[in-house]
Amino acid sequence: MWVSKTYNHKIQQEYSIKNKICDIKGVEHHLEIFLSDVFSQIAKIDDRLYLQSFLKAQSEFLAHIGVCSYKETPKRVLVAGSFNLELAYELLKYDFLETDFLQFDLKVLESLVGFFPHFKEVMEHKRFHHIPQTNKEFLAQNEERAQEYDIIFDFTFRGEFQNILAQDGIMIAELPHLLLDLEGAKQKILDFKESFRVKMPFVMPLSQDFDNCYLLASKKYHPTADIALQRADMLEDLEFYQPLLHQSAFVLPKGIKNALNGIVKN
Protein backbone atom coordinates (compact mmCIF):
# COMPACT_ATOMS: atom_id res chain seq x y z
CA MET A 1 0.00 0.00 0.00
CA TRP A 2 1.07 3.55 -0.68
CA VAL A 3 0.12 7.06 0.45
CA SER A 4 0.88 9.87 -1.95
CA LYS A 5 1.24 13.64 -2.00
CA THR A 6 1.30 15.87 -5.03
CA TYR A 7 3.28 19.03 -5.67
CA ASN A 8 1.75 21.73 -7.85
CA HIS A 9 -0.55 19.09 -9.41
CA LYS A 10 2.38 18.00 -11.57
CA ILE A 11 4.62 15.79 -9.40
CA GLN A 12 3.67 13.00 -7.02
CA GLN A 13 5.62 11.44 -4.16
CA GLU A 14 4.62 8.04 -2.76
CA TYR A 15 5.42 6.49 0.62
CA SER A 16 5.04 2.83 1.51
CA ILE A 17 2.52 2.17 4.30
CA LYS A 18 1.02 -0.85 6.07
CA ASN A 19 -2.47 0.32 6.98
CA LYS A 20 -4.57 3.31 7.99
CA ILE A 21 -5.17 3.75 11.73
CA CYS A 22 -7.05 7.07 11.83
CA ASP A 23 -9.45 8.99 9.58
CA ILE A 24 -10.88 12.23 10.99
CA LYS A 25 -12.70 15.10 9.33
CA GLY A 26 -12.37 18.33 11.28
CA VAL A 27 -13.93 21.75 10.84
CA GLU A 28 -11.70 22.60 7.90
CA HIS A 29 -9.09 19.84 7.63
CA HIS A 30 -9.03 16.11 6.89
CA LEU A 31 -6.61 13.94 8.88
CA GLU A 32 -5.48 10.41 8.03
CA ILE A 33 -2.75 8.53 9.93
CA PHE A 34 -0.96 5.51 8.50
CA LEU A 35 1.52 3.01 9.93
CA SER A 36 4.86 2.94 8.13
CA ASP A 37 7.88 0.65 8.43
CA VAL A 38 10.21 3.50 7.48
CA PHE A 39 8.70 6.53 9.26
CA SER A 40 6.79 4.86 12.18
CA GLN A 41 3.61 6.80 11.35
CA ILE A 42 2.65 9.19 8.57
CA ALA A 43 -0.02 11.83 9.16
CA LYS A 44 -1.70 13.24 6.07
CA ILE A 45 -3.53 16.51 6.71
CA ASP A 46 -5.24 17.58 3.51
CA ASP A 47 -2.33 17.47 1.02
CA ARG A 48 0.49 17.76 3.58
CA LEU A 49 2.40 14.81 5.02
CA TYR A 50 4.04 14.73 8.44
CA LEU A 51 6.61 11.92 8.77
CA GLN A 52 6.83 10.94 12.43
CA SER A 53 10.49 9.90 12.46
CA PHE A 54 11.44 13.07 10.55
CA LEU A 55 9.60 15.49 12.86
CA LYS A 56 12.50 16.10 15.23
CA ALA A 57 14.94 17.07 12.48
CA GLN A 58 12.45 19.31 10.69
CA SER A 59 11.28 20.99 13.90
CA GLU A 60 14.81 21.57 15.21
CA PHE A 61 15.86 23.08 11.90
CA LEU A 62 13.04 25.63 11.73
CA ALA A 63 12.80 26.55 15.42
CA HIS A 64 16.48 27.17 16.00
CA ILE A 65 17.14 28.96 12.71
CA GLY A 66 14.36 31.36 13.72
CA VAL A 67 15.47 31.97 17.30
CA CYS A 68 19.22 31.97 16.64
CA SER A 69 18.82 34.50 13.81
CA TYR A 70 17.39 36.98 16.33
CA LYS A 71 20.52 38.62 17.77
CA GLU A 72 18.93 39.99 20.94
CA THR A 73 16.61 37.99 23.21
CA PRO A 74 13.17 37.38 21.66
CA LYS A 75 10.23 37.22 24.02
CA ARG A 76 7.20 36.11 22.00
CA VAL A 77 6.78 33.82 19.03
CA LEU A 78 3.69 32.91 17.01
CA VAL A 79 3.19 29.67 15.08
CA ALA A 80 0.28 30.08 12.64
CA GLY A 81 -1.32 27.60 10.25
CA SER A 82 0.45 24.46 11.44
CA PHE A 83 -0.37 21.38 13.51
CA ASN A 84 3.28 20.63 14.28
CA LEU A 85 3.51 20.73 18.07
CA GLU A 86 7.10 19.44 17.87
CA LEU A 87 8.07 22.86 16.49
CA ALA A 88 6.59 24.37 19.65
CA TYR A 89 8.46 21.78 21.75
CA GLU A 90 11.76 22.99 20.28
CA LEU A 91 10.84 26.64 20.85
CA LEU A 92 10.01 25.93 24.49
CA LYS A 93 13.63 24.87 25.09
CA TYR A 94 14.33 28.61 25.40
CA ASP A 95 13.29 29.64 28.91
CA PHE A 96 12.88 33.29 27.82
CA LEU A 97 10.33 32.55 25.09
CA GLU A 98 6.52 32.55 25.20
CA THR A 99 4.98 30.51 22.35
CA ASP A 100 1.51 31.20 20.91
CA PHE A 101 0.09 28.44 18.68
CA LEU A 102 -2.77 29.53 16.42
CA GLN A 103 -4.89 26.55 15.34
CA PHE A 104 -8.68 26.46 15.52
CA ASP A 105 -9.38 22.94 14.18
CA LEU A 106 -9.45 21.25 17.58
CA LYS A 107 -10.85 17.95 16.34
CA VAL A 108 -7.84 17.36 14.12
CA LEU A 109 -5.31 18.75 16.61
CA GLU A 110 -6.57 16.58 19.47
CA SER A 111 -6.58 13.50 17.21
CA LEU A 112 -2.80 13.87 16.89
CA VAL A 113 -2.20 13.13 20.58
CA GLY A 114 -0.56 9.79 19.77
CA PHE A 115 1.35 11.11 16.79
CA PHE A 116 3.39 13.97 18.27
CA PRO A 117 5.81 12.54 20.90
CA HIS A 118 5.57 15.58 23.19
CA PHE A 119 1.89 16.43 22.66
CA LYS A 120 0.84 16.46 26.33
CA GLU A 121 4.06 18.07 27.55
CA VAL A 122 3.67 20.95 25.10
CA MET A 123 -0.05 21.49 25.65
CA GLU A 124 0.43 21.68 29.43
CA HIS A 125 3.56 23.86 29.37
CA LYS A 126 3.19 27.17 31.20
CA ARG A 127 4.84 29.13 28.37
CA PHE A 128 2.73 27.52 25.62
CA HIS A 129 -0.56 29.18 24.68
CA HIS A 130 -2.92 27.43 22.29
CA ILE A 131 -5.21 29.92 20.53
CA PRO A 132 -8.28 28.12 19.09
CA GLN A 133 -9.28 30.90 16.68
CA THR A 134 -9.39 31.40 12.95
CA ASN A 135 -6.79 33.71 11.43
CA LYS A 136 -9.48 36.32 10.83
CA GLU A 137 -10.72 36.21 14.44
CA PHE A 138 -7.20 36.38 15.82
CA LEU A 139 -6.13 39.29 13.63
CA ALA A 140 -9.30 41.24 14.37
CA GLN A 141 -8.65 40.81 18.08
CA ASN A 142 -5.04 41.95 17.67
CA GLU A 143 -5.77 44.79 15.25
CA GLU A 144 -4.96 47.51 17.78
CA ARG A 145 -1.92 45.75 19.21
CA ALA A 146 0.36 45.74 16.17
CA GLN A 147 4.03 44.80 16.24
CA GLU A 148 3.60 42.30 19.02
CA TYR A 149 5.62 39.21 18.03
CA ASP A 150 9.40 39.01 17.76
CA ILE A 151 9.26 35.88 15.57
CA ILE A 152 6.38 34.53 13.48
CA PHE A 153 6.27 31.16 11.73
CA ASP A 154 3.61 31.59 9.04
CA PHE A 155 2.39 28.39 7.34
CA THR A 156 -0.70 29.96 5.77
CA PHE A 157 0.78 31.14 2.44
CA ARG A 158 -1.27 34.33 2.76
CA GLY A 159 1.11 36.72 4.52
CA GLU A 160 -1.61 37.95 6.87
CA PHE A 161 0.59 38.35 9.93
CA GLN A 162 3.12 40.93 8.79
CA ASN A 163 1.31 43.73 10.65
CA ILE A 164 1.71 42.09 14.08
CA LEU A 165 5.47 41.63 13.78
CA ALA A 166 7.76 43.68 16.03
CA GLN A 167 9.89 46.47 14.57
CA ASP A 168 12.96 44.23 14.71
CA GLY A 169 11.00 41.03 14.08
CA ILE A 170 11.67 37.95 11.97
CA MET A 171 9.09 36.07 9.93
CA ILE A 172 9.60 32.59 8.48
CA ALA A 173 7.20 31.41 5.78
CA GLU A 174 7.08 28.49 3.39
CA LEU A 175 8.15 29.09 -0.20
CA PRO A 176 7.26 27.21 -3.37
CA HIS A 177 10.10 24.86 -4.33
CA LEU A 178 12.99 26.85 -5.76
CA LEU A 179 13.72 24.27 -8.46
CA LEU A 180 10.17 23.25 -9.32
CA ASP A 181 8.40 26.63 -9.12
CA LEU A 182 10.91 29.46 -9.19
CA GLU A 183 8.37 31.97 -10.51
CA GLY A 184 6.01 31.14 -7.65
CA ALA A 185 8.86 31.60 -5.17
CA LYS A 186 9.71 34.98 -6.71
CA GLN A 187 6.13 36.18 -6.33
CA LYS A 188 5.97 35.00 -2.72
CA ILE A 189 9.13 36.95 -1.88
CA LEU A 190 7.76 40.06 -3.60
CA ASP A 191 4.56 39.78 -1.55
CA PHE A 192 6.54 40.61 1.60
CA LYS A 193 6.59 44.29 2.45
CA GLU A 194 9.50 46.56 1.64
CA SER A 195 9.86 47.21 5.38
CA PHE A 196 11.84 43.98 5.60
CA ARG A 197 15.55 44.78 5.43
CA VAL A 198 16.41 41.14 4.75
CA LYS A 199 14.52 38.63 2.61
CA MET A 200 16.47 35.40 2.13
CA PRO A 201 15.30 31.96 0.93
CA PHE A 202 16.70 28.89 2.66
CA VAL A 203 16.38 25.15 2.25
CA MET A 204 16.55 22.28 4.70
CA PRO A 205 19.61 20.16 3.87
CA LEU A 206 19.10 16.42 3.27
CA SER A 207 15.34 16.83 3.06
CA GLN A 208 13.35 14.45 0.86
CA ASP A 209 10.24 16.64 1.09
CA PHE A 210 9.13 19.18 -1.53
CA ASP A 211 7.79 21.47 1.21
CA ASN A 212 11.08 22.27 2.93
CA CYS A 213 11.85 25.56 1.16
CA TYR A 214 11.38 28.70 3.25
CA LEU A 215 11.81 32.45 3.34
CA LEU A 216 13.31 34.33 6.28
CA ALA A 217 12.16 37.95 6.22
CA SER A 218 13.71 40.19 8.84
CA LYS A 219 13.24 43.85 9.71
CA LYS A 220 16.65 44.14 11.36
CA TYR A 221 18.77 41.02 11.85
CA HIS A 222 20.68 39.05 9.22
CA PRO A 223 20.36 35.24 9.67
CA THR A 224 24.06 34.52 9.14
CA ALA A 225 25.86 37.78 10.01
CA ASP A 226 23.86 38.18 13.24
CA ILE A 227 23.57 34.52 14.25
CA ALA A 228 23.55 34.17 18.06
CA LEU A 229 26.39 31.63 18.17
CA GLN A 230 26.52 31.34 21.95
CA ARG A 231 22.80 30.57 22.05
CA ALA A 232 23.15 28.03 19.25
CA ASP A 233 26.16 26.31 20.83
CA MET A 234 24.45 25.95 24.22
CA LEU A 235 21.47 24.01 22.87
CA GLU A 236 21.24 20.42 24.11
CA ASP A 237 19.49 17.24 22.97
CA LEU A 238 19.87 18.08 19.29
CA GLU A 239 20.15 15.60 16.45
CA PHE A 240 20.00 17.88 13.41
CA TYR A 241 20.51 21.62 13.98
CA GLN A 242 23.97 23.10 14.40
CA PRO A 243 25.44 26.55 13.55
CA LEU A 244 27.30 25.49 10.39
CA LEU A 245 24.13 23.88 9.04
CA HIS A 246 22.26 27.09 9.90
CA GLN A 247 24.67 29.13 7.78
CA SER A 248 24.79 26.65 4.89
CA ALA A 249 20.98 26.55 4.59
CA PHE A 250 21.06 30.04 3.03
CA VAL A 251 23.57 29.10 0.30
CA LEU A 252 21.71 28.84 -3.03
CA PRO A 253 22.78 27.29 -6.34
CA LYS A 254 24.37 29.85 -8.70
CA GLY A 255 21.54 29.78 -11.25
CA ILE A 256 18.81 30.30 -8.63
CA LYS A 257 20.84 33.04 -6.95
CA ASN A 258 21.16 34.86 -10.28
CA ALA A 259 17.45 34.42 -11.04
CA LEU A 260 16.52 35.97 -7.67
CA ASN A 261 18.90 38.92 -8.05
CA GLY A 262 17.04 42.12 -7.24
CA ILE A 263 14.25 40.23 -5.45
CA VAL A 264 16.17 38.73 -2.56
CA LYS A 265 17.49 41.28 -0.02
CA ASN A 266 20.62 40.20 1.84
Buried (B, 14 or more C-beta within 10 A) or exposed (E): EEBEBEBEEEEEBEBEBEEBEBEBEBEEBBBBBBBBEEBBBBBBBEEBBBBBEBBBBBBBBBBBBBBBBBBEEBBBBBBBBBBBBBBBBBBBBBEEBBBBBBBBBEEBBEBBEEBBBBBEBBBEBEBBBBBEBBBEEBBEEBEEEEEBBBBBBBBBEEBBBBEBBBEBBBBBBBBBBBEBBBEBBBEBBEBBEEEBBBBBBBBBEEBEBBBBBBBBBBBBBBBBEBBBEEBBEEBEEBEBBBBEBBBEBBEBEEEBBEBBEEBBBB
